[in-house]
Amino acid sequence: MPTVFIPTMLLPITDGVKQLRVESLSIRQIIDDLDQLYPGLKDRLTDAGSLKSNVAVSVDGQIAILGLLEKVSYDSEVHFVPAIGGGI
């Protein structure tokens, strides 16, 4: 089961739970499953069916370029992190 690491900004929603294992196979499923456990979490991560622009997801150390469609494996590590913007 993938291990999901909860960022500090979402710890109030998860009652301080910093990581947990889920049976999901995609980022969309992970967010839906987490929202079942911690209502309101999905609203903090998504907007209109996509990841919010200020949120990035890392799967096994790589930024998930497919967003919610990104697949995860049984032993994946998933991190939700603030997106870094900027540039010229």
Stockholm file with secondary structure:
# STOCKHOLM 1.0

chainA/1-88         MPTVFIPTMLLPITDGVKQLRVESLSIRQIIDDLDQLYPGLKDRLTDAGSLKSNVAVSVDGQIAILGLLEKVSYDSEVHFVPAIGGGI
#=GR chainA/1-88 SS CCEEECCGGGTTTTTTCCEEECCCSBHHHHHHHHHHHSTTHHHHHEETTEECTTEEEEETTEECTTGGGCBCCTTCEEEEEECCCCCC
#=GC SS_cons        CCEEECCGGGTTTTTTCCEEECCCSBHHHHHHHHHHHSTTHHHHHEETTEECTTEEEEETTEECTTGGGCBCCTTCEEEEEECCCCCC
//
